[in-house]
């Protein structure tokens, strides 16, 4: 397991909407994420919005299937949301972050003030489907450089899980979990 995959970012994150029209209007219209592809059949629609080269967010809209609406703010625990909290989009700098914040406000969307998390700055908002969204810019870019697990700016959990201690000590993980299809 020494050779690692050559990741090129996220191809797409597949989310669900009960209203594809409102989703297109928000993601393409408000956020400016181009609708770059879609497919569909008698059972569903599947639309893709571009957030960077080869990086998309995709939505399914299921036909003849009623969805129970669900919404929660980012970072707030809810027993109904055990696998997904929020989605954060990357922006190049704080100027772009503030520009998006203004764009959201101009479209009538509620958005937070800029939140300083130390190594990133963010704003939080919600899409028409109730999905908690974040837009962030790196203050200290943790990507594309060697990892230093002793860097207290990037690794500030005072009680890290054992796997992190193992990475810090050994530079690798000795145990990997097996998974099963559901």
C-alpha positions in Angstrom: 0.0 0.0 0.0 3.0 2.3 -0.5 1.8 3.8 -3.8 -0.9 6.4 -3.1 -3.6 7.3 -5.6 -2.9 10.4 -7.6 -5.9 12.5 -6.5 -6.9 15.5 -8.6 -9.4 17.0 -6.3 -13.1 16.1 -5.9 -14.8 15.0 -9.2 -18.2 15.6 -7.7 -20.1 15.4 -4.5 -23.6 14.1 -5.1 -26.4 15.7 -3.1 -30.2 15.5 -3.3 -32.7 18.2 -4.1 -36.5 18.2 -4.1 -36.5 21.3 -6.5 -33.9 21.2 -9.3 -35.2 24.4 -10.8 -34.5 26.3 -7.6 -31.1 24.5 -7.3 -30.1 25.6 -10.8 -31.2 29.2 -10.0 -29.1 29.2 -6.8 -25.9 27.4 -7.8 -25.7 28.8 -11.4 -27.4 32.1 -10.8 -26.5 33.2 -7.3 -23.2 31.4 -6.7 -22.0 31.6 -10.4 -21.2 27.9 -10.5 -21.8 27.0 -14.2 -24.2 24.2 -15.0 -21.8 22.1 -17.1 -23.7 18.8 -17.6 -26.9 17.0 -16.8 -28.5 13.6 -17.4 -31.8 12.1 -16.6 -34.3 9.4 -17.2 -37.8 8.5 -16.0 -36.6 8.0 -12.4 -34.3 11.0 -11.8 -32.4 14.0 -12.9 -28.6 14.5 -12.2 -27.1 18.0 -12.7 -23.5 19.1 -12.4 -22.2 22.5 -11.3 -18.5 23.5 -11.9 -16.5 24.8 -8.9 -13.1 24.6 -10.6 -11.3 22.5 -13.2 -12.7 19.0 -13.1 -14.4 19.8 -9.7 -18.2 19.7 -9.5 -21.1 19.5 -7.2 -23.9 17.3 -8.5 -27.6 17.1 -7.5 -30.1 14.2 -7.9 -33.8 15.0 -8.1 -35.9 11.9 -7.9 -39.1 11.8 -9.8 -42.3 10.6 -8.0 -40.6 10.4 -4.6 -41.5 12.8 -1.9 -38.6 14.0 0.3 -39.0 15.2 3.8 -37.2 18.5 4.1 -34.3 18.7 6.5 -32.0 21.6 7.2 -29.3 22.3 9.9 -26.7 25.0 10.3 -23.0 24.1 9.7 -21.2 22.8 12.8 -24.3 22.2 14.9 -24.9 18.5 15.8 -28.2 16.9 14.9 -29.0 13.2 15.4 -30.5 13.1 11.9 -27.3 14.2 10.1 -24.8 11.4 11.0 -22.8 11.4 7.7 -22.9 15.0 6.4 -22.5 18.3 8.1 -21.7 21.0 5.4 -19.9 21.6 2.2 -17.2 24.2 1.9 -16.2 25.8 -1.4 -12.6 27.1 -1.8 -11.9 30.7 -2.8 -8.5 32.2 -3.6 -8.4 35.0 -1.0 -10.4 37.1 1.5 -11.3 39.6 -1.1 -13.1 36.9 -3.1 -14.7 35.7 0.1 -16.1 39.2 0.9 -17.2 39.6 -2.8 -19.2 36.3 -2.5 -20.6 37.6 0.8 -21.8 40.7 -1.0 -23.2 38.7 -3.9 -25.2 36.5 -1.5 -26.6 39.5 0.3 -27.5 41.2 -3.0 -29.5 38.1 -4.0 -31.4 38.2 -0.7 -29.5 35.3 0.9 -28.6 35.3 4.6 -24.9 35.0 5.2 -22.6 35.2 8.2 -19.8 37.7 8.9 -16.4 36.4 8.0 -15.3 33.9 10.6 -11.5 33.6 11.3 -10.6 29.9 12.1 -6.9 30.6 12.2 -5.7 28.8 9.0 -8.9 29.5 7.0 -11.5 32.3 7.0 -15.1 31.5 6.1 -18.6 32.6 5.6 -21.6 30.4 6.1 -24.9 30.3 4.2 -27.6 27.8 3.1 -28.9 26.7 -0.3 -32.6 26.4 -1.2 -32.5 22.7 -0.2 -31.5 23.5 3.4 -27.9 22.3 2.8 -25.4 24.1 5.0 -22.7 25.7 2.9 -19.4 27.4 3.7 -17.0 29.4 1.5 -13.4 29.5 2.7 -10.0 30.9 1.8 -6.7 29.6 3.1 -4.8 32.0 5.4 -2.1 29.3 5.8 -2.5 26.8 2.9 -2.2 23.3 4.4 -2.3 21.6 0.9 0.5 20.9 -1.6 3.3 20.9 0.9 4.9 18.5 3.4 2.8 17.8 6.4 4.2 18.8 9.8 2.0 17.2 12.5 3.8 19.3 15.1 2.6 22.6 13.5 0.3 24.0 16.2 -1.4 26.4 13.7 -2.6 23.5 11.5 -2.9 20.8 14.1 -4.4 22.3 17.2 -6.6 19.5 18.6 -5.4 19.2 22.2 -6.5 15.6 22.4 -5.9 14.1 18.9 -7.1 10.6 18.1 -4.6 7.7 18.3 -4.1 7.6 14.5 -2.7 11.2 14.5 -0.3 10.3 17.3 0.8 7.3 15.2 1.3 9.5 12.1 3.3 12.0 14.2 5.4 9.2 15.7 5.8 6.7 12.8 4.9 8.7 9.7 2.4 5.9 8.7 -0.6 4.0 10.0 -0.2 0.4 11.1 -3.9 -0.4 11.2 -6.5 0.3 8.4 -10.2 -0.3 8.7 -12.0 -2.8 6.5 -15.4 -1.7 5.1 -18.4 -3.4 3.7 -20.9 -2.4 1.0 -24.3 -1.4 2.3 
